[in-house]
Amino acid sequence: MFLSIDTADPRPIYQQVADGIKELIARGELGQGAALPPVRQLAADLGVNLNTIAAAYRELQKEGLISIAHGAGSVVTSRRAAERTQDQLLRPLRAALTDLVLSGLPASRIESLVLRELRGAGKGSK
């Protein structure tokens, strides 16, 4: 599993790890039933504290993306809990689009960026 930590990223490290795993799931690189590395191993690989990885895994479990069985490891359970409404799913997209508009990017550039990211996120999800 390929994850990296960016020290210049303003997000907390646990969030970077959780987001990285979400991207791997979205691209199909981690399918349902795939085992995640043990907390100790991933912490050592990334050079971070065990609690950081544990927090990332807990967040993913809370979101319904992984299942944690103490002593047996963590596995990918699904892409996303189905009970979220379309409005709930669109909120972060709206916020990101607002940030892009406020940054002064033209709509055509925003559209090309969104399409490029969508193509990357959708790989393996067909």
Legacy VTK file of the C-alpha trace (Angstrom):
# vtk DataFile Version 3.0
C-alpha trace
ASCII
DATASET POLYDATA
POINTS 126 float
0.000 0.000 0.000
1.474 3.333 -1.039
0.846 6.241 1.312
2.948 9.286 2.001
2.916 12.088 4.533
3.347 15.698 3.430
4.765 17.835 6.238
3.666 20.987 4.361
0.046 19.785 4.275
-2.071 21.638 6.852
-4.186 18.531 7.536
-3.278 16.471 10.602
-1.235 13.369 9.794
-4.041 10.990 10.806
-6.311 12.776 8.305
-3.700 12.470 5.550
-3.490 8.728 6.236
-7.278 8.305 6.284
-7.664 10.349 3.089
-4.910 8.345 1.405
-6.651 5.062 2.233
-9.973 6.505 0.996
-8.291 7.352 -2.318
-6.936 3.808 -2.622
-10.428 2.417 -1.995
-12.023 4.836 -4.482
-9.486 3.891 -7.186
-10.111 0.198 -6.591
-6.586 -0.474 -5.361
-8.059 -1.653 -2.065
-11.161 -3.712 -2.728
-13.748 -5.075 -0.347
-12.124 -7.647 1.948
-8.601 -6.289 1.421
-6.521 -6.365 4.589
-4.915 -3.152 5.779
-1.426 -3.273 7.264
-1.300 -3.646 11.047
-1.181 -0.324 12.903
2.384 -0.938 14.118
3.645 -1.789 10.646
2.058 1.214 8.924
3.249 3.542 11.710
6.806 2.221 11.281
6.617 2.458 7.471
5.456 6.087 7.621
7.598 7.044 10.618
4.659 8.225 12.700
3.189 7.437 16.113
1.006 4.335 16.535
-1.835 6.488 17.850
-1.836 8.485 14.607
-2.531 5.376 12.534
-5.045 4.094 15.076
-6.917 7.415 14.825
-6.981 7.161 11.018
-8.311 3.598 11.193
-10.985 4.615 13.743
-12.136 7.414 11.433
-12.381 5.009 8.495
-14.321 2.551 10.659
-16.699 5.310 11.772
-17.315 6.158 8.111
-18.124 2.522 7.336
-15.136 1.962 5.061
-13.220 -0.557 7.163
-13.909 -3.079 9.883
-11.511 -3.405 12.804
-11.340 -6.718 14.637
-8.836 -6.430 17.474
-6.302 -9.200 17.109
-7.505 -10.080 13.606
-6.676 -6.838 11.788
-8.538 -4.325 9.688
-10.231 -4.968 6.364
-12.028 -2.874 3.765
-15.755 -3.433 4.187
-17.402 -1.191 1.611
-17.048 1.944 -0.412
-19.340 4.057 1.775
-22.251 3.643 4.110
-25.360 3.813 1.920
-27.441 5.777 4.411
-25.843 9.135 3.497
-28.081 11.427 1.476
-27.084 13.033 -1.786
-27.001 16.421 -0.065
-24.604 15.100 2.574
-22.378 13.664 -0.133
-22.368 16.912 -2.116
-21.452 19.234 0.781
-17.671 18.721 0.563
-17.803 19.058 -3.234
-19.667 22.359 -2.934
-17.126 23.616 -0.406
-14.216 22.635 -2.660
-15.837 24.273 -5.691
-16.440 27.438 -3.683
-12.750 27.529 -2.707
-11.719 27.121 -6.340
-14.060 29.906 -7.495
-12.854 32.215 -4.722
-9.244 31.527 -5.714
-9.998 33.197 -9.032
-9.783 30.176 -11.312
-11.990 30.396 -14.395
-14.900 27.963 -14.631
-13.317 26.146 -17.584
-10.147 25.449 -15.557
-12.195 24.292 -12.552
-14.163 21.959 -14.792
-11.004 20.433 -16.279
-9.531 19.956 -12.784
-12.705 18.280 -11.538
-12.862 15.965 -14.556
-9.190 15.015 -14.184
-9.695 14.183 -10.497
-12.893 12.263 -11.248
-11.070 10.144 -13.824
-8.338 9.403 -11.269
-10.792 8.623 -8.466
-12.906 6.375 -10.653
-10.101 4.074 -11.801
-10.955 0.527 -10.894
-14.472 1.348 -9.743
-16.213 0.148 -12.893
LINES 1 127
126 0 1 2 3 4 5 6 7 8 9 10 11 12 13 14 15 16 17 18 19 20 21 22 23 24 25 26 27 28 29 30 31 32 33 34 35 36 37 38 39 40 41 42 43 44 45 46 47 48 49 50 51 52 53 54 55 56 57 58 59 60 61 62 63 64 65 66 67 68 69 70 71 72 73 74 75 76 77 78 79 80 81 82 83 84 85 86 87 88 89 90 91 92 93 94 95 96 97 98 99 100 101 102 103 104 105 106 107 108 109 110 111 112 113 114 115 116 117 118 119 120 121 122 123 124 125
